[in-house]
Amino acid sequence: MKRNREQTQRLVLFWGVSLLFISLSLLFSSFSAVFSAAMNYRTHGIGQLVNIVEVQVEHDPQATEMQQWLPEILTSFRAKSFKLERNNQVLMDWNSVKITSTSVITTVRQIHDDYTLTLVVPSPRLFQQFSWPEWVMIGGGFMVALLMVLYGRRWLRQEMHGIELLASHGARINQGDVAAAAESTKAMRPLSAARAYNTLYDLWRQERQSKLELDRQVRTNAFQDKESGLGNRLFFERRLMSMSEDGQFTTNGVICLLQFAGLEDLPVEIRLPVLKQFIDLAEPILTEHSKSVFARLHWLQLGLVIPGLPLKEAESLALKLHRLGERLHLPDEADSEHFLNIGVTYFCRNEFYEQAIDDAEQALRAAQLQGQSNWFMYEKGNVDRQLAQGTVRWRSIIEAALSKNRLQTHYQPLYDDTGAVVKREQFSQLLDQNGKVLPASLYLPMAQRCGLRPRIERDLIAMALQQMQQQGWEEPVSVNLSAESVMHPRFGKSVAMLLANYQVRRTQLVVEINERQLVHYGAKMSSVLTELKKMGLQLAVDGVGYTVEHTRYIEDFSVDWLKLHPSLVRHIDRRPDCQLVVTSLCQASAHHHLRIIAEGVEEQVEWSYLQELGIKVGQGRFFNTEGD
């Protein structure tokens, strides 16, 4: 843009100087023509005067009569002097007392061989040839020409500025800033080309919206129950599988099965509104659990999974859900005594996935055997005692670990299709007072309940920046942030102060936000995320595909990385539904300069199929599970 502006300034200057030179040339040519005409007039007058004298001396050889009337003619002719000689005898010698000009034209002529005429007249002066009205006209014409030059210069600058704007917009569009085509076109030139940008942008927006809608419909049809708006059974099973490795859970949590037996004898058009009524009442309770999975497993059965929920809160949640059934407006035909049964089981890390499902079904059957609406929790003897601890105890554990620097990190590399490391992701763990390792899936949910998560994640950013500087990494490093931290009043300012000490490394830092949180709390996080982007940080979105969400956030937040949820990646070579979702997502993000990451790649066949779908970056045990 700066180079174009310099070229425009040179072009405008050249045009102005050229036009001014032409105007001056015309003015000088006019003056020259006037001077030439005056000279011709003076020469013609001299010739006529010589002819008069020549005729007169034929009748008056001694020039006696000529001396009486010729001075008046010489005076009117503005002659300076006149001399007439005959054979070196002066017959007439006249000099003007009024003409004192030193620039003269001297004319010497021989008349009849013995007469010599010498006439001296002043040379014509250019600026004396015009009267003041003529000078006014000349000055007015020159001013008009000058004003036209200035106006033309201003007009040309505006036109060239419009061309610069058009070129700048074209460069921005070529660099991926497609939204530049939607900006005002009034100042751009040529206007037809600028309007063509707007037209093409409108067409692109329509195509973009169509692709986003198609992507949403694909994800909806694959994983959503159309009647209730919840996830379907396939969605529920995939999310449970994503929480496990080799059939064993990698986190703790609770599974709830809700059976609406009191609606079994009712037609669909009556029982469906009751089911929706319960879902509407349950959603506010589940809002605080961002990773919860709520799905419709069968006509009258709902499933709920909440990872990281403490045991005490699991019992409280089951009681709340059961009480919701008492608040519903049931039809007269419904069996209110046996309306709702809830089976609850608590699963722990390293517990087998299939065993937890069986326990939940047994708990549901136990609740049904009690003969009326009730809930039952399947008891286990191996419940993690740490998860059973209260919030106050957890706060003391976490604060002690932070004060004694017992927060540890490791970094997992992400690879592209050539085997090169393109990015690293930070993972953390906490050591309690006994030296026992508390993984992030265990301590972070507890830290969030204690209000300590913003402090922890700010420290994790500092540790990532220090690690990049110490190791000399050139690849970006991502740090996971929660919506709670980003929305904290002082979090953005504290991170900005931290980044001020890492001017070089901060462009390598990637903040990673969960897709579901970004969609639900995007408006509240917008100011902080925008400020971080302005400071040079990159933005990644993980958990893509975990729930049915739109992808407008890609454009709204200028996302740099998208990370597919492991439930989409697992066995993708044998799952057409996930293949369709991934393909749709790739097409929806095709116009944006971002990279899509496949998380949880475990087998060569998965990675090969993902590459065929257009995914070029992978993460998981197939590559390397050990941190650097």
Steps between C-alpha positions, in 0.01 A plus 500: 500500500782741584676423172178559307451833679852613406438407137174692506669809643764489227236453232286787630807726527606415145147563372476836682841619380419391145169683499656812651780488241244477221307796643816711525603395150166617364534828689852561372394407148222756522741770617742408221225524241396842627862621494548367149182676384622827654833469321328432170273798555798726577693377195198555277459853638865581433461381143196722445681802649799446269263481202338830598839672527611351169194638320532838671865564403408461137279812528702676769872423451604733784240352743372846585133408519572164662653668803164657576277191512739205543578560874134445587507170317825400671358593837187291441724219377696524827830548313808600699691678222491565127775620269486565124826568314577581136857447391610523865302824543246483779161609371302407814608393848221432750525359855219421742527638847251250640655174386802408712510126443843351444364188332439622146466385143711700256395497134728646230365523143638642175245703301563588134872425543587840647266509804574316825218452756583402857200413724538396865194357680473327841488120501158359590476402869304189575329615817418842361289352224207423731252725670384434853176329388711268290730436794193416712389249239848349480527477879151354524582238240820409679316465835233284339773279354672477839173415675431231243847357563437494876154352458632243255777409744246454779272293276789286380618441859151384595478271201845355564417458869193303393722280283735451798206397719383255237850353469531484879169317529610258231823430690309445826261261328793309350646472851178343628316803638185430301294740713691791342282458191197606705636842595367825353581551131418871462864614503634216283577535131394376260164481669380216278787278618433592863133412460605173342689424825179557697300284264751216518512536879121474524510187286781361717301578816199317363715201412670521839167507685381207293811301592464590868138395493595179321771434760250560780243273339758227445609513863138523612377208292795285604492557875176678597155376589262712292204485738672597825795703369740291712773271374395154387621161620789501253606838634483369859706190425766688305549749781537221754754329276697823468549498877673163488814342362527127439151465648595671829391844616767769518301714743249476782134584466139400529251329267125551547226312317152654525197282411153662467296187565186698583465609136524156337126461429457850356509593130802685363323834463426502876820361650741705285396840650548355850846379404591843360368662815738292709793577268433875527503479879816286509714714269553788751623245755751360250624839377782516756631165376653605167613149404171328579341276237118493493335269246178319418579128491152369430143625470466538878861476619755778544870461573730739683879488542696757701877445519692631801197529728573433871314214665305725740382720217399194297255399774370856522454516122300175495270636770448827307416316179252277681328800657457655156252223423276626781491848341373384162142555382401142424199398289222315677586175322858497635602268784628754753599237760739324261579804285882532524775259603866599504799268510836652595848353497832660576794396282868546584820524304614170345151350542376309197254683279262206457495432874387857573214469250390172660513659845281790383243259355500296823447818701204591276346154547550529876314831499216345299474204740424735788148525361462875464682805364843494656873518437775255585877540502716196438751483785867416442766434753778646292375856469792741492519656847647819363190554287284454804671791675322833529578833339677641807738204511571530130574871531761434767662226289520716186616818676773308682618347173508840326685671782767226502535485119362147472325579172673296228471509121602293201459570130365262238610561139255509210616369163409573139475251214877524439585406858618849598403659832266793427371577850525399865220476754547556870368245752513552875478306825506587868686336789317486832666518840578128486663523157208329327441610142163664435430514123337803341176308444476466878633823652380757239125435552560533874703818448212643300259432784741673739545802271874429455499407133584852364805513727615154392458569130683831528791310660483240222537775238807631683649150514439448127674828412796413722525153347497641145777741589714241678461228237524735202193347336395649168162324487184648659404378848135479603361552850146395586281772651151474643216745443504577872859624479451706185190667645672579830520882541877510561614207287546688172699779662725261694577298185576820307748606770660156484531509121672839516810315621496260203477724193657240269347178633142616538428455128568127553249473784166337416202532735268202468127535577233231502253528211192467717619773738596729212155468344310550825718773656658652189342842552642524854845377395517711185679804643780298666550266204506793255762677711713186519477460123614860453804424716600225257366188675339221300160350577417130494162335558492146635220252555361571151221254432450407867160670489282628217610863460522751216839608363443875458758555773774418247438830324396699808822426691747439213577148621843364408463134605207257524538179698261214431362322805640145542148357466505606134847357442464161669446228234409763241591257222198287602253779588327676207322739737829643631647506150208714386539739795876543446456555126231759562718677756795512258280654232351754741848622600656484152496879448685572823872483568486241778627150560288210620645260756384145560523424872515147634653321200590148614541293185666532160174430320335793678781738408502383138126552465518843663764602248269394219232728648743794500625496862875566504578534874455226757541440873475185707663175602566404139763776483641541848336503839802616695553871567826668408 
